[in-house]
Amino acid sequence: MTSLPKSAFANVDARMRCPTPDCWGDLLLMPTGRTDAEGIPSFQPFTACPLCGTAFELEQDMSDRDLFLRVSWLRANPGAEEPA
């Protein structure tokens, strides 16, 4: 199974285009159904393209918490420059 960095989902849509050649599908994070004490969700360590069916492991290059907070910040601050 090919792997992708979890940080690739750190954008306002929390998705990325499937890297499979000639595929236009979008990859999404899949929640596990678990949350931490502050309500921040955890995500599966894999994803799959709904169009071509290719599965991908997610490299844990950032924590679920950091990813969720980054996406939340981007959504709450459209057009703002990210803090350093």
N, C-alpha and C positions, 0 to 999 in steps of 0.2 A: 504494500500500500504506500503510495506517495505521501509525503508529509508537506505541510504548509505551516508557516509561523502563525500563531494565534494573533500576533500583533497586526497582521494583514487585515483583520476585522475592526481595527481601531479607527473607524471613520463614522461619519454621521449616520450612515445607513446600517452599520454593523454587518456588512456583507462584502463579498468579493466575487468577481467574475470567475467562473470555472476556468482553470488553466488548460483543460483538455482542448487540443486543436479542433477547430470548427464547432465548438460548443458555445452557446450564448447563455447558458444557465448561470444563475447566481447561487453561490454557496452561503449558507446561513449558519449561525451558531445554534446548537440545539441544547436547550436547558435540560438539566438533570431532574428538575423538580425540587431540588434542595436549595436552601438559602442559608446565609450565615445569620448571626444574631442581629445584624442591622438590616436584614432583608435583601442583601445582595445575592443574586443567583449564581449558581455554579453551572458550568457548561460541560457537555460531553467532550471527550478527548478526540473526537472525530467529527466529520461532516460528510455529506454526500450530495452530489448534484442531482436535482430532481429531473433534469432533462436527459443527461447521458448515463446516469447511474454510477459514475465513478466515485469511489470513496477515498477520502483523504484523512490521514492522521493529522492532528494539530500539535505542533511543537509548542511546548509550554514555555515560550520565551517571555511571557508576561502572565501574571496571575489573573484569574477570573475577576477578582475584585478590581484590580487596576484597569482591566479592559472595560468593565462595566462603568467605572467612574469616568474613564476617558470618553466613552461614547455618550454618556449622560451629559458631560460638560460640553461636548461638541454640539449636542442637540439644544442645550439651554443657552448657548452663546453663538448663534449662527453668524458667520462672518467675522467673528472676533479672532484676534491673533492669539495662538496658544501660548500659555505661560511657559517660561523657560524651565 
